[in-house]
Amino acid sequence: MPNYRAVSEGAIPPPPTARQAFKIATENSFDYSSFVFVGITSLLAKGTDAHPDLGKGVGGLWAYTWRGYLDKTDGNYLVIFALPTLLHEDERYYTKGEGGIWKRGVYAASRVLITPDYHRHDTFNASELFGRGIAQAVSVAYYPSQDRSFSEVSEKYGYAVGRDALTAVFREFWPDIAVHVLHRHS
């Protein structure tokens, strides 16, 4: 699975330009893995009947899929490009790469709350938290009316932020998995 947002352990690249951030958001949104991910999450949501008004069968699956893809894509552009560019936050993931599993896992998951600014100082990750919130507010326009309650939108927001935390943990450990499990050497 491509990993456009990760920065290798010890690397200190310059802050991303608006163009670079836009490119990363685009790659994150239109890579084949995005379609696979949205397909799987749409099947899971449909299987649990998360939004019953979206329907059954192929039509229902399509209703879940396009909404899930739009959720992912507008969130990516807000979290990776628009807000970081305005707020001067670097939304790339900087791999810790050393220490115990617990320490690295907590570090990785905490990146939804903490991110470097353009001066390499850790700061509150407003781009992540507000960007996902704005994306959920936008989603009110295209989900059925009973899925627009505060509790429903809050649940989707929590899921999106939690998913991003788990994705960061995956980014942290992917180099180890590639070497030790898949026997790929960098």
Wavefront OBJ file of the C-alpha trace (Angstrom):
o trace
v 0.000 0.000 0.000
v 1.493 3.369 -0.982
v 2.433 5.692 1.847
v 2.611 9.243 0.489
v 2.571 11.027 3.850
v 5.378 9.217 5.692
v 8.809 10.729 6.219
v 11.628 8.307 6.980
v 13.184 8.207 10.427
v 15.734 10.981 10.868
v 14.824 12.841 7.656
v 14.112 16.556 8.033
v 12.655 17.827 4.772
v 11.627 21.456 4.327
v 7.983 22.303 4.984
v 5.732 21.217 2.141
v 4.685 23.870 -0.336
v 0.993 24.288 -1.079
v 1.573 22.466 -4.358
v 3.296 19.537 -2.606
v 0.517 19.310 -0.014
v -2.092 19.338 -2.799
v -0.194 16.571 -4.600
v -0.040 14.430 -1.435
v -3.787 14.924 -0.829
v -4.495 13.979 -4.448
v -2.285 10.877 -4.317
v -3.884 9.879 -1.013
v -7.353 10.291 -2.508
v -6.944 8.717 -5.937
v -4.503 5.877 -5.334
v -5.862 2.366 -5.951
v -5.672 1.650 -2.215
v -8.223 4.427 -1.554
v -10.764 2.630 -3.696
v -10.011 -0.688 -1.988
v -10.314 0.914 1.454
v -13.603 2.651 0.611
v -14.911 -0.572 -0.928
v -14.158 -2.541 2.229
v -15.548 0.076 4.598
v -18.652 0.476 2.416
v -19.252 -3.278 2.483
v -18.841 -3.274 6.265
v -21.205 -0.324 6.694
v -23.772 -1.891 4.383
v -23.377 -5.268 6.087
v -24.161 -3.708 9.464
v -26.940 -1.589 7.910
v -25.310 1.547 9.299
v -27.571 3.781 7.174
v -30.751 1.789 6.414
v -32.231 4.530 4.201
v -29.399 4.114 1.694
v -31.096 0.973 0.460
v -30.343 -2.638 -0.300
v -28.572 -4.517 -3.074
v -26.259 -2.967 -5.635
v -27.992 0.412 -5.406
v -27.501 0.496 -1.652
v -23.846 -0.481 -1.972
v -23.335 2.304 -4.520
v -25.003 4.780 -2.116
v -22.612 3.755 0.651
v -19.591 3.778 -1.662
v -19.905 7.216 -3.222
v -20.652 8.788 0.148
v -17.699 7.004 1.764
v -15.409 8.068 -1.046
v -16.570 11.676 -0.827
v -16.067 11.597 2.971
v -12.516 10.327 2.507
v -11.622 12.694 -0.311
v -12.941 15.959 1.112
v -11.364 15.029 4.441
v -8.011 14.408 2.737
v -8.017 17.778 0.978
v -8.983 19.592 4.178
v -6.572 17.709 6.488
v -3.564 17.319 4.174
v -3.762 20.414 1.974
v -6.132 23.296 2.783
v -5.879 23.708 6.557
v -2.171 22.808 6.869
v -1.351 25.366 4.173
v -3.360 28.060 5.979
v -2.157 27.106 9.470
v 1.453 26.279 8.504
v 1.239 22.730 9.841
v 3.128 19.795 8.369
v 0.685 16.900 8.102
v 3.276 14.403 6.930
v 3.962 11.547 9.312
v 7.482 11.577 10.794
v 8.465 8.028 11.684
v 9.937 7.580 15.180
v 11.533 4.265 14.197
v 13.113 3.494 17.565
v 12.002 2.460 21.025
v 9.566 -0.144 22.227
v 6.311 -1.069 20.569
v 4.221 0.727 23.199
v 6.251 3.950 23.015
v 6.177 4.008 19.205
v 2.477 3.122 19.077
v 1.490 5.893 21.489
v 3.705 8.363 19.610
v 2.099 7.387 16.302
v -1.486 7.554 17.574
v -0.820 10.916 19.250
v -0.065 12.497 15.874
v -3.787 13.158 15.408
v -3.393 15.605 18.318
v 0.177 16.822 17.758
v 1.923 17.804 14.526
v 4.977 19.871 13.647
v 4.512 23.393 12.396
v 6.659 24.849 9.622
v 9.356 25.695 12.204
v 9.536 22.036 13.358
v 7.868 22.798 16.711
v 5.176 20.427 17.915
v 1.782 22.094 17.964
v -1.883 21.217 18.406
v -3.004 19.414 15.237
v -5.783 21.810 14.290
v -5.656 20.680 10.658
v -6.561 17.111 11.593
v -9.185 17.822 14.209
v -10.888 20.772 12.531
v -10.464 19.342 9.025
v -12.222 16.102 9.953
v -14.902 18.147 11.720
v -15.512 20.309 8.648
v -15.633 17.187 6.465
v -18.294 15.703 8.749
v -20.261 18.961 8.658
v -20.159 18.850 4.844
v -21.401 15.241 4.910
v -24.670 16.413 6.449
v -25.592 17.588 2.926
v -25.531 14.101 1.380
v -26.527 11.635 4.103
v -30.187 10.821 4.884
v -31.862 13.171 7.368
v -31.888 10.649 10.262
v -28.094 10.345 9.898
v -27.612 14.069 10.438
v -28.106 14.177 14.188
v -25.351 15.456 16.418
v -24.716 11.965 17.784
v -24.512 10.413 14.281
v -22.129 13.089 12.995
v -20.065 12.885 16.201
v -19.778 9.123 15.811
v -18.557 9.477 12.217
v -16.106 12.180 13.351
v -14.723 9.896 16.081
v -14.397 7.067 13.586
v -12.516 9.306 11.110
v -10.056 10.594 13.737
v -9.617 7.082 15.166
v -8.977 5.714 11.677
v -6.310 8.371 11.164
v -4.662 7.422 14.469
v -4.597 3.747 13.444
v -3.237 4.689 10.032
v -0.389 6.568 11.748
v 0.392 3.470 13.821
v 0.487 1.465 10.597
v 2.855 4.033 9.043
v 5.122 3.758 12.084
v 5.430 -0.011 11.943
v 5.239 -0.593 8.194
v 9.051 -0.414 7.693
v 9.492 -3.110 10.373
v 6.755 -5.264 8.876
v 8.282 -4.926 5.411
v 11.734 -6.022 6.632
v 10.901 -8.663 9.240
v 7.692 -10.193 7.872
v 7.883 -9.614 4.124
v 11.706 -9.772 3.998
v 11.986 -6.575 1.968
v 15.078 -4.528 2.632
v 15.094 -0.791 2.175
l 1 2 3 4 5 6 7 8 9 10 11 12 13 14 15 16 17 18 19 20 21 22 23 24 25 26 27 28 29 30 31 32 33 34 35 36 37 38 39 40 41 42 43 44 45 46 47 48 49 50 51 52 53 54 55 56 57 58 59 60 61 62 63 64 65 66 67 68 69 70 71 72 73 74 75 76 77 78 79 80 81 82 83 84 85 86 87 88 89 90 91 92 93 94 95 96 97 98 99 100 101 102 103 104 105 106 107 108 109 110 111 112 113 114 115 116 117 118 119 120 121 122 123 124 125 126 127 128 129 130 131 132 133 134 135 136 137 138 139 140 141 142 143 144 145 146 147 148 149 150 151 152 153 154 155 156 157 158 159 160 161 162 163 164 165 166 167 168 169 170 171 172 173 174 175 176 177 178 179 180 181 182 183 184 185 186
